[in-house]
Amino acid sequence: MLDLNAAHITGIFITLAGITLVGIYSGRNIKSSADFAVGSRRAGSLIVAGTIMGTLVGGASTIGTAQLAFVYGFSAWWFNLGAGMGCLILALFFAKPLYNTNKCTVPQMLVEEFGTGAGPISSLFSSLGIFLSVVAQVLSAVALLTAMLNISPLSAAMVSIILMAAYVVFGGVWGTGLVGIAKLLLIYLSMLVGGIIAFSGGGGLAGYRAAFPAFPYFSLFGRGFWIDFAAGFSLIIGVLSTQTYIQALISGRSLKEARAGALISALVIPPIGVAGTFIGLYMRMHFPDINPALAFPYFVLKTLNPWFGGIVLATLLIATVGGGAGLALGIATIFTNDIYGRYINKDADDASRLRFTRFMIVSVLAMTLIFIAGNIKSLILDWNFMSMGLRGAGIFIPLCAALFFKGRINKNFAVFSMVIGPLSMIFGKNLLPKDFDPLFLGIAMNFLAVLAGFIWENIKEKVSDKWKPVDFQSKT
């Protein structure tokens, strides 16, 4: 543990107070469950971008990237690079069909196309995948808080859970969006300064190349091609399949604003990973014996001016808290619209839905605390890659079918694909070789099931046309 001095504490207090005021202001906009979930589609491009990045640019993209870079080098860039590529594809190809669905959640879109059976299944696997990302954000917060304060990892986890609940319960998307913008400005300043210090402090590119071998530290595939390719691919399909980012997109006041928000995210996210990677390498060069999870917090405490260091520590805390809170909101929105409103209380009024959404946020975060008790020391980004892959293996192909091949896929095959994809990935993790990511098995099974549904519908259509009754009267 490194002691905080008065300058650190002052910087932390000022930053947290400023962000709190933004959050209180944003909470004034919450008048209904629609405001809470998608801002009643009143968000501008900056709010859309702030909401997307308020979740994507969290503990994983900063603390987690530095941790993985400390061990493997530039393999760590895949989280931010893949996230940026996913946002670009979201803006260019998915924004219009998603925005025009006029649906609040991904399961609602799937139910409209494939029937009610798609609802509970897609809700379950989507929520499970998002939940793993919440775990990663809490682990990031644990690394940060244990470096800052003289508390145990479990106590740090409890503090982070409480902060996440308070962060989003009173603000919904407006809270994560407005605070996301303020947080993003602080993160960029922090990462820019930190990246420059780390780069120059290591002797520039020449210094790092002299200190580390080209492989694995300067390869994007330092952990193995299939492992790192799967990591980037999982981020792309995860962004395109995740409730939180789609929810941010459809909260835009227009398609133009929604697409612009996704494009801003695509441009802004990848550079953060470069800075985080050099910070991890810097700490490996100068402090090789530390816990890799503490690379970023220790970098701040050991190298930055205490006043600015306090601002950076508060920013990292906000990043981890905002990331976990935004993901918890995504799970809560799914359960409110697709489980509570459909099966538990069909006549629920707006106030009841809002209360249930907030209740689910608290419940998800409480379950996270129980889950991480035995996983405190695991790699942060591993949870995120697994999370994104699990979401993509169950949702991505069926969602593409629902958006771009309406009425062309047999609904029974589509629903089956939502089950076989994630299950294949889960079981494949224990059955496949360690250098082959089970995501590819899950996606392959998912795709084959949807393809079979496409073929089946074509066969049915041809048989129906062949045996269509002939109207003899029209021929006479």
C-alpha positions, 0 to 999 in steps of 0.5 A: 500500500502506498500512502496518500498525502494531502495533495492526493486527497485534495485532488481526489475530493475536488474531482469526485465533488465535480462529478457528483454535481454533474450526476445530481444535475443529470438526475433531474431529467429522470421523470419516467422509466423511459427517461431512465432507460433510453432518455426518451430518445432525447440524447444528442451525439455527445450523450450517446458517445458518453454513454457508450464510452462511459461503459466501454472506457472503464477499469478494463480499458485502463487498469486492465490494459496496463495489467495485461501489458505488464505481462504480455505487452501490446496484446493488451491493446486488443480490448480498446482496438476491438471496442473501437472497431465494434463501434465503427461497424455499429455506426456504419452498418447497424445504426439504422436498422437498430434505431428503426426497430423502435424497441428498447432491448435486444430481446424485444427485437429478437422476440418480434422476429422469432417469437416469445421463445427468444425472449427468456433465452436471449435475456438469460445469456445476454445478462450472463455475458454482461454480468462477467463484465461487471465482475471485471469492473469490480476487480479493477476497482479492487486493484485501485482501492487496495493501492490507495487505501489500507483495506482488504480486497473484499472490503474494496469490493464492497466499497466499489459495489456501493459506489456503483449502485449509487452512481446509476440508481439515481441517473440511469442513462442520463447519469451515465451519459452526462457523467460519461462525457465529463469522465471521458475528458478526465480520462483522456487528460489522465491517459495522455499525460500518463502515456507521455510520461511512460513513453519518455520515461522508458526512453521512447520506442528505442528504449522499450525495444532495447528493454523488451524482446519484440515477441511477445511484447511488441506483437498484437498476437503475443499470447498466440494468434488464435487467443489474441485474434479471438480477443479482438473478435470477441470485442467487435461482436460483443459491442454489436450484441450488447444491450448497454451499447445498443441502448445508448444508440437508440437513446439518440434524438435522431438516427444522425445523432445516434450514428455520430455518437457511435463514430465518436466512440470509434475514434476516441477509444483505441488511443486510450489503449496505447497509453495504457500499454506503455504505462504497463510496460513502464512499470514492468521495466522499472518495478518488475516485482509488483502485482500486475493488477497494481501497475496503473495505480502504482504508476500514478502514485509513484510518478505523477505530481500528487495534485494531478495524481489525485485527479487521475486516481479519482478519474480511474475510480469513476471509470471503474464505477461508471463502467460497472454501473452502466453494465448493471443498468443494461442487465436491469433494463433487460429484466424489467422489459423482458421478464418483469413486464412480460411474465411477472407483472404485465400491468405494471405502471411506469413507477413500478417499472422504474422501482424494479429497474433500480431493484435489479441494479442493486441485486446484480451488484450484490451477486457480483460481490458474492461471485468475485470472492474466489476470483480476486487475483484473476486477470481483469481483461480475461473476464471481459474477453469471455464476457464479450464472446459469450454475448456474441456467441448467443446473440450476434448471428440471430440479431443480424438475421432479425435485422437484415433477413426478416422473415427468412429464418425459421424461428425454431432454428433461430431460438435453438442457435441462441442456446447452442452457441453459448453452451458450445462456448462454455463446454468448449472452454474445457474440451478444446486446446488452450491455444484455441478460443472456444468463441469460434466453436460457439459462433460456428454452431450459432451460425450453422443453426441459423443457416439451417433455419434459412435453408429450412424456410427456403425449402418450405417456401418452394414446397408451398409454391409447388403444391399451391392450389390452382385457381381454375376459374381464373384460367377460364 
